[in-house]
């Protein structure tokens, strides 16, 4: 037999300590990792969203002080433009959003 009783117990103890150390390190990494919940929505938020089709959507996202118009499709996400004037979060979505989008689309098309 290649291992005697004392060597086998010390080997088992070393393997057990290594597994315990790795488990503790993994637990600490999970606890230290920043999550989306820690942002609490202050830095980034969806201001408006408009469905254009079954898989297409137009979204206005606030990142810091900037408002970005983003096109979301089934295969890609594209930045369409940055709004000159930010949308207010309490404004009715139908009138002000469509007006701001028309303004941004005219500017994007060069008109």
N, C-alpha and C positions, 0 to 999 in steps of 0.2 A: 504494500500500500504506500503510495507516494507521500501522503500527508499523515502525520500523527495527530493525536487528539488535541494537543496544545497548539499546533500550527493551524489546524482547521478552525479552531475557535478564534484565534487571532485574525485569520483571514476573513472569517465571517464578520467579526467586529469591524474590521477595516472597510469592508464592502458596505456594511450597514451605515457606518459613519459617513462614507462618501455619498451614499444615496440620500441620507438625511441632509447633508450639506448642500447638495444640488437642489433638493426640494425647497429648502429655506431660501436659497438664492433665487429660484424661480418665483417663489411667493413674494419676495422683496421687490423683484423687478416688476411684477404685476401691480403691486401697490404703488410704486413710484412712477409708473407710466402715466403721462397726462392723457385724459380722456375728454371727449366732447362735452361731458357733463360739467367739467371744471371750467369751461368757457362761459357757461350760463347764458349764451346767446348775446353777449354784449358786443363782440367783435364782428359777427357775421349773422345776417338774418335775411330771410326772404320777405321782401316788402310786398310784392304783387306776383301773381301767377295767373297766366291765361292759357287755357287749353286751346290748341290750334288743330288738333286731330287726335286720333286714338293713341298715338305715341309721341306726338310733338307738343311742346309746351314752350311758352315765352315767359321768362322769369326775370323780375327785377330784384337784384340782390344788393343789400347794403353791406359793404365791407369798410369799417371805420366810418369815414365821412363820404366815401364815394358810393354812387349808385350805378350798378352795371346792368345792362340789358343782355341777357344770356338766352340763347336758343338751345333747347334740349330736345334731342331726337332719339330714336332708338339706337342709332349707331354712333352719335357724336354729340358733344357739347361745345358750343361756339360762343365766343364773346362777340356780340353784335355792335355795341357801342357803350360809351359812358355818358350818362345824362349830365347836362349842364347844371340843371337845377334838381336837387334831390326831391323825391316825392315824400310827402308827409305821411306818416303811418296811419293817421286818422282820417285821411281824405277818402271819399267814396271811390271805389276801385273803377267803376265804369267810366266816369267822365274824365277825371284828371289823368288816369293811367292811359286811356286811349289818346288823349291830347298830347301827353308827354311822349308816347310812342310814335305818333305821327310826326312830331317835331324831330325826334331822333332819327326816324327813317328818312325824312327829307334831308337832314344834315348828312346822313350816311350815304345817300345816293347823290349828294352834291347839289341838291336843289334848294 
